[in-house]
Amino acid sequence: MSVPFTVEQVDKSRVSRRRATFFTLVFLLTTLASWFMADLLWRGPSNYADLPVLVLFAILFANIATGFCTAVLGLYVINRGDSARITRSIEGEPLSQLPLGSTAIIMPVFNEDPSRIFEGLRVIYRSLEETGRLDDFDFFILSDSNDPNRWIQEEVAWAELCKQLNGFGRIFYRKRRVAINKKSGNVADFLRRWGSSYRYMVVLDADSIMTGESIVQLVAMMERNPTVGILQTAPRIVNGITPFSRIQQFASRLYGPMFLSGLNYWHQGESNFWGHNAVIRVAPFMEHAALPELPGAEPFGGRILSHDFVEAALMRKAGWKVWLAYDIEGTFEEGPPTLIDSAKRDRRWCQGNLQHSWLLFARGFHPINRFHLLMGIMGYVGSPLWLLFMLICTLHRFNTVQHAADAADAGPHYTMIFDYAVPMPEALALFILTMVLIFLPKVLSLGLVLKHGRSGAYGGPFRLIISTVLEVIASALLAPINMMFHAKFVAYILLGQGVSWVTQQRKASDDPDWREAIITHYGQTLFGLVWGASTYIIAPSFFWWLSPVLLGLVLSAPLSILLSRASLGRRTREIGLFLTPDETEPAKELTLLDRHLAECYKQMQPIRELRRDYGLMQAILDPYVNAVHVSLLRQRRPGSYSVRRYFVELRRKLLADGPDRLSTREKMALLLDPESMNWLHEQLWKQPPEKLSPWWRLAMRQYNVLTATPVTALYR
Amino acid sequence: MEPPLDTLNAFRPRTGTPEQWNAAYIRVEDYLRAHRVHNRLQQITILQKVIARAAARHEQDTTLDPTTLAAEEIDRMMDEWFGELLGDKNLPHERIAVEGRVALLLSDGVDRWPYSFLDEQCVPPEFAQEMQRRSIQAGPDMTVTSMVPRTIELGALTEVAGQTFEQIEKWPILRVTLLWALFLSVMALVFYATR
């Protein structure tokens, strides 16, 4: 009988060869391009900017080459097959026979849409139930929500879901009184309370969906490979509605497999953790991955924001492997609906990744982990470097124009490769090489899908090609906008400043906010106009080279609005553009989620006057919601006289004057105090009408009048 | 044979104004609706009981507000009923009220046994069983464990940088001056390199 495969069988020298191949390719490509660039710079009139331009170019090109080489190696692996992948350890075994261990499925949440959270959880729970392996799993909703409405909605939805699924004792809800250290603190709090009861934890985001099959397989892989500490999946982006999110999910679905295969090729047991849709071995994680603070204060120092990369590095440092289960099916997440929402997310990630600079030289980290940290930093620092590179090139060009009668003749008209002169301007050769590195992986991915006859899942070959061309145009226009965003974030963080935002939009909308778009993008538009106009006047030939960048910047606001329109996104889907296999052949879980959410959202909204404080109103007025809420609160010792007076005054104000007179903090204080919640419920119903504010009188008369059940996040 | 009308009209509050009793009636009606008791017949039966008990108390002390009395009476009726059903009559009001309402919600009692809510005589045994077995468990038993962050050795260069960084943070004027100096140097460098 053959010995089952484990990752321990992967030959270390083979892993070293893979990495040598990868880094050699990156080095060769970067060297070749830098050589062209140096030649180009040194052949023209000598300038002090030559050296900085060359250094910047080499750094930026190495970054592009890393992506390109990953994709090319991915293509190689896809065509040839890869025996060094962790999914092999359970291949061909029926789900019912896979070995499992006690597992907590945790979902940290923070003010997200409760309907989406709990309907997502329902789908995962049901899917796991269907595998027949539910007994090994517990579910935890770990809430840090600080919006009173969201909090109460979560509690009601949790109780309702448990009732509907008979999930009491298996699905748990925990709200932190004080939300320290954001998501990593939330998870750490869970681990301190219950971690030792579980061997594994599957970490999900509020928008994650995983099929029961994929969860069982993940845990079984951990059981089979006892040296693995973290096993990360590659979630697919789904449920996009706006053109922006549909383009992102199309790109990730079409190009993703090649990059992911390539990542596994050279990552092997030193892969990375992306924060969710992953399984973690709890005991070593608790022992080795608790995060210390960084030197200095935020935003550059202080608590670590992007915890996942660091946790992976700490686990690896302690001898635990981190693998990427890149080829496992049934793992999904959702992307931001608009360009602005994407930038808001990038703002957080940027700050977190820049903090990793402290850890680049940390003692004991594996070199590959250092490389992951560096790539994370370069993901954002690359943008200001690109901007600087292009600005220096522009100034350099202006300088050349001033000193040369004919600027167009400044560069050489041939390219030297060793001793051979190729009749092509060197700048063009360099440009073509760069474009090849950026676009070839996209073309190869398209070719792979066409070759394997999978184009039908993307709407057919014609629509697939059109969608790819449109995606390339969109990504080319969006790249300079993102460059400007990232450059701004990096600059602000280095200066110790935060970035402020106007109102935040979470869901896809048919009527995007023009005001927000203009306020967010006007600087980019102005910058593009000034840059474009000056280039056009001083060096018209250079203007055309810059035009794709300038076009994106000048059109940033209308582009942002256009790509945010849900109606346009739905139209692209109707005509078969940007289709993905997850839309044409969706997993059952995605279809169910879609159907359940549609049912939730079509329900009646609370009346307008009550909407703003509906959660607080339910927690006080509704006898059931009040009872559930009080049951979930921890009893407190009676506070000092002044604390008691404070609560008495707040309660009186709430009933007599209505919730508008209280701040969110005061409302949260009352909601956290079980004695106040009991008192408020009782007194609300006992007080004669004239002693209550009109808001409460309206609430009592309106509640449950038009529906048999109150408005909650969950309906079925 | 039809029941005589005078039995239906037997109850009338002897004290308080009709407006006061209307307000009390509306309050109890709202409260029942908040409990998702939408069956009119059941509402009327409970309402009459509650108002009768409240009216009896009002006769003894007419300074009390009928709405408050009615709300107190329905609370008392519920406490007695929950205590009987859950088998623990000695719990304080806050606990029995909360536990009873949670059990009622989780068992779907009002929907599944619409005429049994607050009925003292005839509660189906399966309803009673459901009520007794339903309670809320937000989390499993805690097994508290420590999770202590370990210091990461940042490396000699980074340690020095960190210390410098922390030192600079203590003097914000120096920090701002350094940042401006850095910015101006970069600008000067770019200008010098490209002119």
Interface residues (C-beta under 8 A of the other chain):
Chain A: N47 Y48 A49 P52 D138 F140 A159 K163 F168 G169 F172 Y173 R174 A188 L191 R192 R193 W194 G195 S196 S197 M286 H288 A290 L291 P292 E293 L294 P295 G296 A297 F300 G301 L314 W358 L359 L360 F361 A362 R363 G364 L391 I392 L395 H396 F398 N399 L494 L495 G496 L621 D622 P623 Y624 N626 A627 V628 V630 S631 L632 N678 E682 W685 K686 Q687 P688 P689 M700 R701 Y703 N704 V705 A708 T709 P710
Chain B: A23 I26 R27 D30 Y31 R33 A34 H35 R36 H38 D65 T67 T68 A71 E72 D75 E94 A97 V98 E99 G100 R101 V102 L104 L105 L106 D108 I136 Q137 A138 G139 P140 M142 T143 V144 T145 S146 M147 V148 P149 R150 T151 I152 E153 L154 G155 L157 T158 A161 G162 Q163 F165 E166 E169 R175 L179 L189 V190 Y192 A193 T194 R195
